[in-house]
Amino acid sequence: MSQAGTPTDAAAEPTNTERSLLDAAIELYGKFGTHAVSLNQIRRHAQVSNDAAIRYYFRNKQGLLTRSTERIAEQLNGALEAVVIQLEASPAGSLGVREILMSFGMPFVSLHTRAPHSLSFIGSLMRDEGDFGHGLLNRYFGSLLLRFETLISQAIPEKPPELVHLHFYLALNNLVHGLDDMRILKFMPGLDDQCQTLVDRPDALVSGFLDYVCAGVERLPDA
């Protein structure tokens, strides 16, 4: 709606109240899942006193989830687009799977550093919201993901396309959940000094995690 005094469409710059509600939704849904948090909890966490605020800006929970996903896409997709354009411009046959996936992963790492609840929110959509959640992820990220998957298929043409698709999806799933879960390493028993040093170096930890993700996609099926 575009009349004065009513919310504009989703592409418009959010108001302070709308932004606070989105930030609260992304944080709480990311921490606890989309089924464990009420709209009133989100409103109170955002310190918004108007009981009707969420209905006014988003209509319902699905509208709030949709706009929250769009907000994360606004933060992530520009970096992914820049990376994939650069990779697509590379000479034919010059890219390896590891280079593609490392380049793909770094915008997620950067987003996790800036807004750590964003990836948790995406994970909650994947886990809790079924077809609706996967539909949102496809709507806002699907075309970019397909371009990266195409680059991987071109880098390993001997790998069946259905395995490329499956392994790339699993890599994405690991990326979304793994970056958030790496903190559990700090609490694992029996860490020697060398392992503890790795845990205390985020750059080395992320590099090792991305190596792990790449290995599964690179692997060819057994003959």
Buried (B, 14 or more C-beta within 10 A) or exposed (E): EEEEEEBEEEEEEBEEBBBBBBBBBBBBBBEEBBEEBEBEBBBEBBEBEEEEBBEBBBEEBEBBBBBBBBBBBEBBBEBBBEBBEEBEEEEEEEBBBBBBBBBBBBBBBEBBEEBBBBBBBBBBBBBBBEEEBEBBBEEBBEEBBBBBBBBBBBBBEEBEEEBBBEBBEEBBBBBBBBBBBBEEBEEEEEBEEEEEEBBEEEEEBBBEBBEEBBEBBBEEEEE
